[in-house]
Amino acid sequence: MTDIKVIIPAYNEAESIAEVIKDIPDSVSEIIVVNNNSSDRTEENARAAGATVLIENRKGYGYACLKGMDYIAKQSKPPQIIVFIDGDYSDFPQELNKVVAPILEDDKDLVIGARVEQLREKGSMTPQQVFGNWLATALMRVLFGATFTDLGPFRAIKYDKLLTLEMEDKTYGWTVEMQLKALKNKLAYTEVPVRYKKRIGLSKVSGTVKGSIFAGIKILGWIFKYSFK
């Protein structure tokens, strides 16, 4: 049986985290929630729902993901696949097996859950999110010949391939860094369409002007950095 572990970065997701954990399929061997300096009951609710909970007090999406990876690296037996999903319940965790399927059936290295318009709840993505995804993926298409259409956080990757990427971004650039490095390392990748709904609570990135600006700068910075390599 394929060993699949899930990493969930979580900052103030007390209202949603248990729902995310509950809906993750039984095909997963361990659910790892990284409590990213939350001031609410995210940690307690995640533990009560049965997840392994790690503490990362340095705020940043990338910091949380790296904390989860460091925990896995210290385990005696590495998993075959890592799935990343947000803790806000905007994705449908029930679709995890669908996201993982191209790895198991077609030997893909990386699979992005693409939040296609037809499957998105109205208002689930802000206009700046939609534009940012379009701009970033359009630039990757022009500069690198990529076929990505989304920077969706719901994604699966072979663990050994993830290690070769040597991920380093600590904040908003984590998703685009992974996709750019996948291109550079010639990983076999694909996208699968996934459903997407309005998140529980306020987004820490797209829900604020500051977050949107910083995320945009970080994403474009990674793209232009790789365009000159």
N, C-alpha and C positions, 0 to 999 in steps of 0.2 A: 504494500500500500504506500502511495506517495505521501511523504511527510510535508505538510503545508502549515506554515505558521503565519499569523496575521499580526501586523504592527499597526496600532491606532494611536497617532499623536492626539492628545486631548488637552485643551485649555478651556476651563470653565464650561464643561459639557455635562454637568450633573443631570440635566433634564433629559438628555438623549443617550448617554453612553450605555445604559443598561439595555435600551432598545436595540442599539447596534449589536451588542454582544449576543443578545437573545436570538437575533435573526441570522447569525453566521452559521452556515451549515456544519454538520457533524464531521465532514471530511477534513476539517481543520484540527490539528493536534494541539495547538496552543494559541490562545489569544493574548496578545501583549499590549496593554494600554500604558502609554507613557504619559504620566500626569505632568504637564508642562507648566508648573508654577501656578496651578489653579487656586482660586480663592474660595471656591465653592466645594460641594461634596463629590466632585468627580472621582477622586481616589476611592472614597468609601463605597460609592455606588458601583464602580467598576469591580472592586473586590467582591462585593455582595453578589454581583452577577456572574462571578466565576472566572474572571480574567486574572492573569498575572499582571501586577501593577508595578511599574518602575517610576522613579521620581527623577525628573530633570528640571532643575530650578532655573536654568538659563532659558529664557523665553525665546522661542523660535521653532518653526516647523521642522527645519533641518536638524536642529539640536535634538529634538524629540525622536526623529527617525534614526539618527546616529546612535542614540542611547539604546534603542531597541536592537539595532544591529550589533552593538557591542555586547549586549546581554546574550544574544544568540551565538556570537563568536566564542563565548566561554563555555558553551554547552558541549558535552562529550560527543554528541552525534549531531552533525549539521542537518538541517532540513533540505529538501530538494527545491522547494518553492517558498518565496516570501510574497505575501499580499499586503499592500498598503491600502488603507481605507480611512476616511475621516470619521471623527467621532460625533458629528452633528446630525446624523441620520438623514442626510440629503441623498445619499446613495441607497441602493437597495442591497443590503448584505446578502440576501437570499440569492443574488445573481453571481455570487463568488465562483461557483462551479462553472458558470458560463464564461467568466473572465479567465479562469485557469485552463479551460478546455483546449485552446490552441497550443498551450505548452505540452499538455499530455497527449494530444492527438496528432498535432502537426509539428512537434519539436520546435516550436517558437521559443525564443529566449525571453522576450518581453511582450506583455499584452497591456494595452491601455484601454480602460473602459471609457469609451467616447460618449459624451453627453449630447447625443444628436437631438436636433430641434424637435423631431417628431415624438420623441420619448420624454421630453422635458416638461415638467409642470410649468404652466405660465407663471412667470415671476420668480422662478427658482434660481435663475442666473441674472445678475444685474447687467445693465447695458455695458458697463465697463468690463465685466467678465467676458461677455460675448465678444466684444471688440478686441480685448486683449488676447483671447484665444485665437481669434482670426488672424490678428497681426503676427503673433508669435509663430503660428504654424505656417502662415504664408511666407514669412522670412525663412523658415527652415526649409520650405519647399524650394524657394528660389536659390538659397545659398548652398544647400546641402542635398537637394533632390529628395527630400523626405516626403513621406505620404501621411504624416500625422495630421489629424484635424482637431485635436484637442490636447490640453495639458491636464486632463482629468486626474484627480488624486487616487481614484480607485484603479489599482493596477497590480499586475502579478509579474514576477520575474524569477528566473532560476537563481537560486542562491549563489551558486558558483560564479555566474555571470555578474551578479550584483557586486560581488567582491572585486571583480576585475575593473569595475568602473571607478573605484576609489573615490566614492562620494565625499564631498566636502562642504557643500553649501549648508549654512546654519539657519537660514531663515526662509525667505519667500522663493528662492530660486531652485529649490530641491527638485521639483517635478521636471522643469525644463533642463536642468543639469543632467538628470538621468537620461532624458531623451536625446540630448546632444551627445552625451558620451556613448550611448547605445549606437548612434550613427557612426561616431568616430571609431568605435571598436567593431563595427560591422556586425552587430547582433541582429539576429532574425527577429523582426518585430511585426506586430499587427495590432489592429484595433477591433474591439467588439462593441456594438451599440449597447448602451445601458440606460435604464430609466433614471430619472433624476427629479427630486421633489424639493420643495421649500425646506430649508434646514430648520431645526429647532433652535431658537435663540438667534442672536445677532452675530453675523460673520465678523471675525476679528480682522479680516483683510478687506474683502470687497464691501463690507458694511460701513467702512470709514473712508474718508477722503485720504487721510494719511496712509492707511494700509494699501489702498488701491495704487497710490503714487509710488510708494516704495516697492510694491510687488512688480509694478510695470517696469521700474528702473532696473530691478534685479534681473528680471526675465530678459529684457533687451540687452542688459550687460553681458549675460552669459552667451547669448546668441552672437553678439558682435565679437566677443572674446574668441569664440570658436571659429568665426568666419576668417580670422587672421592667422589661424594656426596651420 
